[in-house]
């Protein structure tokens, strides 16, 4: 059996707002809080469980996506006026072409670094 990540907890200042932001940008469904967490199902094996916290370190979450998914998500990033860049350190409004694909970095409202890449 292959090892797969089932879920991870994403700390947030407001779990509901953070789950809605993530779902909206990534084109996913967010229905409502489920107990302590505000879950967003990313795919058939992974759920991000947003959890309200006052004090946390920011994290990096990278997502391998298809070219059409990249186009759709990136369009929503641009339409939302979110600053983005070709690497984690610069919001230079550019994409990268690492490994022959496309990639981009941007931050969510909690400061977490989100990465999209079409080639691994």
N, C-alpha and C positions, 0 to 999 in steps of 0.2 A: 504494500500500500504506500502511495506517495504521501509525504507529509504536506499538508496544506494549512494555511493560516485560516482559522474559522472566524475570529473576531479580534478586535483590539479596541481598547478604550482610548478615546481622544478627549483630552481635557479641554474645557471651554469655559469662557466667562458666562455664557448663556447657552445651555445645551440645545434648547429648542431653536434658537436663532442660528446657531452653528450648524445644526443638522439641516435646517431649511436652506441655508446658504450652500452647503456642500451638495445637497440633492439638486438644487436649482442649477448650479454651475455645471455639474456632471450629468445633468439630464436624467436624474434618478427620482424615485418616489420617496417621499417622506410622509408618513401617515400621522404619527403621533408618538409621544413618549410611551415606553413600555416599561413600567415599573420605574426603577431608578435611572434608566438610560433613555436617550433619544437615539434609537437605532436607524441607520441607513444601510440597506442591503446594496452592496456594490456589485456583487455577482452571486452565482449559486453557492459559492463557498465562503464568501467574506462579508461580514457586517462590521461597520464602524459604529461603535457605541459611544455617542457623545455624552459627556458627564460634566456637569457644572462643578467648577472648582475656582477658588480665589487665587491660588498660588501654584503655578506650574511652569515647567520649562517648555519651550516650543520644540516641535518635532518636525521631521522631514518625512513626507509621505509621497512615494513615487508610484505612478500608475502607467503601466504599459497599455497602450490603446491602439486601435486600428487607425488608419489614416482618416476614414470618415468620422470616427469618434473624436479624433484630435481636432478636425475642422469644426465640428459642432461645439465642442467644449471651448475651444479657443475663441470662437465667435462670441460665445456667452461671456467669456472673460473680458473681451474687448468692449462688448456692449455695456457691461457693468462698470466700465472705467477702471478696472483693476490694473495696477501697475504690474508689468511682467518683464522678464529678461531671459537672456540666453544662458545664464549661469546663476548659481545661488547667491552671488554677491552683488550683482548689478541689475537694476531695473532699467535696462537700456532699450526697451521696446523692440528687442530682436529675438529671433528664434535661433536655436543651434541646429547643426546638421551632423551631430555625433553618430557614428556607426552607420552612416548613410541614411539616417532617418531624420525626423524633426523632434525637437524638444523645447520645452519652455518651463519656466519657474514663475510662481506667483504665490502670494501669501493670502491666507484666509483672515477673517477679522480678528482671530486670536493670535496671529503672528506665525502660525504653523506654515512651513514651506511646502507647497504642493508642486509636484513635478509631473508633467506629461511627457511621455516619450513613445515614439512609434517603432523604434528598434532597440533591442537590448544587446 
